[in-house]
Every structure is written in C-alpha cells, then in structure tokens.
Amino acid sequence: MLPAYSFAKTSMDYVTSVQVNGIEISKPVSANQVDKIFGKTTQKIAKEYSECTGNYEYSTQYKNNRQLKFEIFAEENAQIKSDAYYKTYNNFQQLNTTKGRVWLTWGTATHLTEQLKLNQKIIDSQ
C-alpha cells in the first residue's frame, strides 16, 4: 500500500504546445494561419446552438476529411450581439477577437500529410 503523500508527488503530463506544420495552435491563431494549415473550406460554416452550455458552435469541413469546430463562449464575448458579427462565412477572421474552445479533427490519419507535434513529440500515422 502506498503512503498518502505519494499521490501529491506525481507529476501531471499536460500538453502545453500543439503545432501543425510548425504553426502553434494552442495560442491565438489568425485566419491566414488556419488557411495555411487546412487550405480552403469545402463547405460553408455551420452554426449550431448548444442548449446545455448556452454557447454557439461553428464548424466547417476541409478536404481529406479534416474538420475544424469552435465553440464561442457567450459570457466572455460581449461584442457578439447577433449573426451580423459572423457575416464572413468563408473564413475564420473572427477567431482572433473571440474567446472559446477549438477542436481539430483529422479523419484520415493513415494519409497524414501534416506534421503534428504535441509538446516535443511528433505524431505520425503509424
């Protein structure tokens, strides 16, 4: 049986850096950087309201089954009053002025062409 204090000594392994093709995406990312990573979208941005959180979720699809989705925190983005804020539906220029959560999905990991790096570890399709 381990003594109780040993649990306090364990270190947590948090991801503090996420890079795609050398672009750090764990920090604010401009629309130009998103375009460099993914290319052009294959569909318009879809908007969905999440009743459980009270936030809006926006998503779009890219070639090779890549998806980008972001959730806008309503309580931290007082400047967002209506859909007029999101008039440009073909890019993510609004991301640099909003606070929220972002998900990236690679649907075809067996054909990974991007260089993904979490902290200092390179992720590949093997």
Secondary structure as UniProt FT lines:
FT   TURN            4..5
FT   HELIX           6..9
FT   STRAND          18..20
FT   TURN            21..22
FT   STRAND          23..24
FT   HELIX           31..38
FT   STRAND          46..50
FT   TURN            51..54
FT   STRAND          55..62
FT   HELIX           63..65
FT   STRAND          66..72
FT   HELIX           74..76
FT   TURN            78..79
FT   HELIX           83..86
FT   TURN            89..90
FT   HELIX           93..97
FT   STRAND          100..106
FT   HELIX           109..111
FT   STRAND          116..118
FT   TURN            119..120
FT   STRAND          121..123
//
